[in-house]
Amino acid sequence: PVLSDEETACEEHFVKTTTRDSEGRFVVSLPLKSPVTKLGESFKEASKRFLSLESKLSKRPVFKRMHVDFMREYAQLGHMEKVKTAKDELCYYMPHKGVLREESITTKLRVVFDGSAPTSSGFSLNHLQIAGPTIQQDLLSILLRFRQHKYVVAADIAKMYRQVLLEPEQRCLQRVLWRENPEDELEVWELKTVTYGTTSASFLVIRCIFQLAEENSVNQPELAQLSNPISTLTTY
């Protein structure tokens, strides 16, 4: 497919800025089309929405327990870290809420972060980002290919978005407010990984999968197909 100028810029940004850490994890940079200086103040609105969330959780103890467990795991896995000194630097505070997923076998509640919450300037974090091109095949093609084989294998990448790290310099753009109990001091945390719900998240994560396939195609030629978004894959 022909990419637009913006999509081309997003791809070039990925190639130029993506690295690996000492453990081999991808470290990406948010593709921004506008400077972060366009962001206004966001702490007050995030604080207001958190207090509203806290009030609702106090009336639903089971729901609160699931929310607390989710955030605890987020921290224990190293996917977010507490900000010791929240300086008055240019940053973005994302409101969050819990969403129940009754059909889920593993996680009944997932906390979603709102990257579209406007700041005092009217701009949000999502306003500044490039969405990036859709590089995965469409669902219809996948389903048709699925039906061509007698046997298929389905696999799931656990917490896929959180397997990709965000470069440290941009983590201040993914700040959240949190505390387990109203009696505690309100804490500032930074999300260290790609965050579901932000504009460029899907592109960044899927592009990392394609990059992984490309890098390993020498030893495993069948993986080379994954690096071509219009190829006919034997997997889906």
Helices and strands as residue ranges (DSSP letters): H 5-17, E 19-20, E 26-28, G 36-38, H 43-58, H 61-76, E 80-82, E 96-100, E 109-113, H 125-128, H 139-146, G 160-163, E 165-166, G 168-173, E 175-178, E 187-191, H 201-215, G 221-227
